Amino acid sequence: MSEQVKFVLDENHIPKAWYNLAADFPKPLPPVLHPGTKQPVGPSDLEPLFPMELILQEVSTEREIEIPQPIRDIYRMWRPSPLMRARRLEQKLGTPAKIYFKNEGVSPAGSHKPNTAVAQAWYNKQAGVKRLSTETGAGQWGASLAFAGALFDMDVTVFQVRVSYDQKPYRRALMETYGARCIPSPSNETEAGRAILKERPDTPGSLGIAISEAVEIAVKDREVKYCLGSVLNHVMLHQTIIGQEAIEQCAMAGDDPDVIIGCTGGGSNFAGLAFPFIGLGLRGGKKRRIVAVEPAACPSLTRGLYAYDFGDTSHLTPLVKMHTLGSTFIPPGFHAGGLRYHGMAPMVSHAYQLGLIEAKAYHQKACFEAGVEFTRCEGIVPAPEATHAVRCAIDEALRCKAEGKAETILFNLSGHGHFDMQAYINYYDGKLVDQDYDERELAMALAGLPSVAI
């Protein structure tokens, strides 16, 4: 049987609640700290940035948090997303393994990001907020918040990392088509941006810098709230509809994954797929291998330290304990712009520390090679970020072939690559090179980690 197999649920199967892994962790998450006092933050400390309902979700340890009906109504535009079996890829590899993927590229913005963008915009709208600020790397998050802003008639300002702003003009155009304002970061519009440009006028930028600019806008203007597309607990929470749907779809397929894979930058699409499965295991269910795949040029899990650090370069955010390369670390300008973040989500980092997940790092040429192989078998072009998950899935399938094991592999195809074709052109032209971070810069960034007694 060679045809692609798709497992689709109807809109009645959209989850009615988000799943919170914090309820099932065997050890609680380390507290978020105030950057000045180094004491645990309270809700009032976060109010300049977020509406209270999102703050309460951020600190919640309830296992389920109900999804408001207006959000579920909008989810119907693309959810449930299909689970697909990559039979042609299996045949090409000659593996006894089964390969499934959750296709999050079917959303209007082309990735998993609207799952939380719509939720964040709705909660802000309910709180009377009319203007939102954010950052974006590759543009998937910026486009998704711009989409949500259009739905709720909200003004959205997006600071896009300079290297991605230049590399991906069509993502910028998509944000502007939805009505958002897109600014290359670092910019001259904020104190944080001007300081960076004065020191390094030719900087490619980073997500840490862009976060500083977006946070500064929100802190200085009471009419603006800040939205983040990854890293924070409430973002991980909103994405868990991916894994919840996948559990039901795998049952429909009569299968149960042994290996679950997602690419990781800040951690949201990985958490979205993996956390519901991890929760099943913690509550007495099947134990699976869960693999987080990151870029070798920005390897926060496999190379970073587990320590308290700022989420931004200008140190405007609270301190969170996470795997970090240091908040001042600026990664090279590789094409998977959504994975160029110095830190990993605290919940993903905590899961890694507890031994609940594994981590692997790949260079970009091997990932694009896997992305092209996947496209020629399955017809879907993955975003550069998603090629990391594809690479790992292929390697796991080849391992099964070598070991004669008929395992089931599930990965998250977090977004399509239709706005990333220049990166594929560069790959075909031999212009795509594997880039490594500067060891001296990493050492300096890690040396500057804040001193925390907890």
DATA-V388238 format. One record per residue. N is the residue number from 1. OMEGA is omega in whole degrees, -180 to 180 (none if undefined). Layout:
n=<N | N>
omega=<OMEGA | OMEGA>
This chain:
n=<1 | 2 | 3 | 4 | 5 | 6 | 7 | 8 | 9 | 10 | 11 | 12 | 13 | 14 | 15 | 16 | 17 | 18 | 19 | 20 | 21 | 22 | 23 | 24 | 25 | 26 | 27 | 28 | 29 | 30 | 31 | 32 | 33 | 34 | 35 | 36 | 37 | 38 | 39 | 40 | 41 | 42 | 43 | 44 | 45 | 46 | 47 | 48 | 49 | 50 | 51 | 52 | 53 | 54 | 55 | 56 | 57 | 58 | 59 | 60 | 61 | 62 | 63 | 64 | 65 | 66 | 67 | 68 | 69 | 70 | 71 | 72 | 73 | 74 | 75 | 76 | 77 | 78 | 79 | 80 | 81 | 82 | 83 | 84 | 85 | 86 | 87 | 88 | 89 | 90 | 91 | 92 | 93 | 94 | 95 | 96 | 97 | 98 | 99 | 100 | 101 | 102 | 103 | 104 | 105 | 106 | 107 | 108 | 109 | 110 | 111 | 112 | 113 | 114 | 115 | 116 | 117 | 118 | 119 | 120 | 121 | 122 | 123 | 124 | 125 | 126 | 127 | 128 | 129 | 130 | 131 | 132 | 133 | 134 | 135 | 136 | 137 | 138 | 139 | 140 | 141 | 142 | 143 | 144 | 145 | 146 | 147 | 148 | 149 | 150 | 151 | 152 | 153 | 154 | 155 | 156 | 157 | 158 | 159 | 160 | 161 | 162 | 163 | 164 | 165 | 166 | 167 | 168 | 169 | 170 | 171 | 172 | 173 | 174 | 175 | 176 | 177 | 178 | 179 | 180 | 181 | 182 | 183 | 184 | 185 | 186 | 187 | 188 | 189 | 190 | 191 | 192 | 193 | 194 | 195 | 196 | 197 | 198 | 199 | 200 | 201 | 202 | 203 | 204 | 205 | 206 | 207 | 208 | 209 | 210 | 211 | 212 | 213 | 214 | 215 | 216 | 217 | 218 | 219 | 220 | 221 | 222 | 223 | 224 | 225 | 226 | 227 | 228 | 229 | 230 | 231 | 232 | 233 | 234 | 235 | 236 | 237 | 238 | 239 | 240 | 241 | 242 | 243 | 244 | 245 | 246 | 247 | 248 | 249 | 250 | 251 | 252 | 253 | 254 | 255 | 256 | 257 | 258 | 259 | 260 | 261 | 262 | 263 | 264 | 265 | 266 | 267 | 268 | 269 | 270 | 271 | 272 | 273 | 274 | 275 | 276 | 277 | 278 | 279 | 280 | 281 | 282 | 283 | 284 | 285 | 286 | 287 | 288 | 289 | 290 | 291 | 292 | 293 | 294 | 295 | 296 | 297 | 298 | 299 | 300 | 301 | 302 | 303 | 304 | 305 | 306 | 307 | 308 | 309 | 310 | 311 | 312 | 313 | 314 | 315 | 316 | 317 | 318 | 319 | 320 | 321 | 322 | 323 | 324 | 325 | 326 | 327 | 328 | 329 | 330 | 331 | 332 | 333 | 334 | 335 | 336 | 337 | 338 | 339 | 340 | 341 | 342 | 343 | 344 | 345 | 346 | 347 | 348 | 349 | 350 | 351 | 352 | 353 | 354 | 355 | 356 | 357 | 358 | 359 | 360 | 361 | 362 | 363 | 364 | 365 | 366 | 367 | 368 | 369 | 370 | 371 | 372 | 373 | 374 | 375 | 376 | 377 | 378 | 379 | 380 | 381 | 382 | 383 | 384 | 385 | 386 | 387 | 388 | 389 | 390 | 391 | 392 | 393 | 394 | 395 | 396 | 397 | 398 | 399 | 400 | 401 | 402 | 403 | 404 | 405 | 406 | 407 | 408 | 409 | 410 | 411 | 412 | 413 | 414 | 415 | 416 | 417 | 418 | 419 | 420 | 421 | 422 | 423 | 424 | 425 | 426 | 427 | 428 | 429 | 430 | 431 | 432 | 433 | 434 | 435 | 436 | 437 | 438 | 439 | 440 | 441 | 442 | 443 | 444 | 445 | 446 | 447 | 448 | 449 | 450 | 451 | 452 | 453 | 454>
omega=<-172 | -174 | 177 | -179 | -176 | 179 | -172 | 174 | 175 | -173 | 177 | -179 | 172 | -178 | 179 | 179 | 171 | -180 | -178 | -179 | 180 | 180 | -174 | 177 | 177 | 174 | -178 | 176 | 172 | -176 | 171 | -174 | 174 | -176 | 180 | -175 | -175 | 176 | 179 | -179 | 172 | -180 | -178 | 179 | -177 | -176 | 176 | -176 | -169 | 171 | -172 | -179 | 178 | 177 | 179 | 175 | -179 | -176 | -175 | 170 | 174 | -176 | -179 | 175 | -174 | 176 | 180 | -176 | 178 | 177 | 178 | 179 | 178 | 176 | -178 | 179 | -179 | -178 | -4 | 176 | -175 | 164 | -175 | 175 | -175 | -176 | -180 | 177 | 177 | -180 | 179 | -179 | -177 | -176 | 172 | -179 | 170 | -179 | 175 | 173 | 176 | -172 | 180 | 178 | -178 | 180 | 180 | -180 | 173 | 180 | 178 | -169 | 179 | 179 | 178 | 180 | 180 | -180 | -178 | 180 | -179 | 179 | 176 | 179 | 179 | -180 | 178 | -180 | 180 | -176 | -179 | 173 | 179 | 175 | 174 | 176 | -179 | 180 | 179 | 180 | 179 | 178 | -178 | 178 | 175 | 176 | 180 | 178 | 178 | -180 | -174 | 178 | -180 | 176 | -178 | 174 | -176 | 172 | -178 | 179 | -171 | -176 | 178 | 176 | 180 | -176 | -168 | -178 | -178 | 174 | 177 | 180 | 178 | 178 | -178 | 177 | 176 | 176 | -180 | 172 | -176 | -175 | 176 | -178 | 8 | -176 | 175 | -176 | 180 | 176 | 180 | 180 | -180 | 180 | 179 | -179 | 178 | -179 | -177 | -175 | -179 | -176 | 174 | -176 | 177 | 177 | 177 | 178 | -179 | 176 | 179 | -178 | -179 | 178 | 180 | 179 | -178 | -178 | -176 | -177 | -176 | 180 | -178 | 170 | -176 | 175 | 179 | -174 | -179 | 168 | -173 | -175 | -177 | 175 | 176 | -179 | -176 | -177 | -175 | 172 | 179 | -178 | 179 | 175 | -177 | 178 | -180 | -180 | 176 | 177 | 176 | -180 | -177 | -176 | -180 | -172 | 174 | -178 | 179 | -169 | 172 | 174 | -177 | 170 | 169 | 172 | -168 | -178 | 176 | 179 | -178 | 178 | -168 | -171 | 178 | 177 | 177 | 179 | 177 | 180 | -180 | 179 | 173 | -179 | -177 | 175 | -178 | 170 | -180 | -172 | 174 | -175 | -177 | 178 | 179 | -180 | 178 | -168 | -174 | 180 | -173 | -177 | -176 | 177 | 174 | -171 | 172 | 180 | 175 | 177 | -177 | -175 | -177 | 174 | 176 | -174 | 172 | 178 | 176 | 179 | -174 | 169 | -172 | 172 | -178 | -172 | 178 | -179 | 177 | -177 | 176 | -172 | 177 | -167 | 179 | -173 | 179 | -179 | -175 | -180 | -173 | -176 | 177 | -179 | 179 | -179 | 177 | 179 | 180 | 177 | 178 | 179 | -179 | 180 | -179 | -180 | 173 | 177 | 175 | 178 | -180 | 170 | -169 | -178 | 178 | 180 | 178 | 176 | 179 | 179 | 179 | 178 | 178 | -179 | -177 | 175 | -169 | 174 | -179 | 179 | -179 | 168 | 179 | 178 | -176 | 179 | 177 | 177 | 178 | 180 | -179 | 179 | 178 | 179 | 179 | 178 | 177 | 174 | 178 | 178 | -179 | -177 | -179 | -178 | -180 | -179 | 176 | -177 | 177 | 175 | -180 | 172 | -166 | 179 | 178 | -176 | -175 | 178 | -176 | -172 | 176 | 177 | 177 | 176 | 178 | 178 | -180 | -179 | -180 | -178 | -180 | -177 | 175 | -177 | 178 | 177 | 178 | -177 | 180 | 179 | 177 | 180 | 179 | -180 | 180 | 178 | -178 | 178 | -179 | 178 | -177 | -176 | -176 | none>
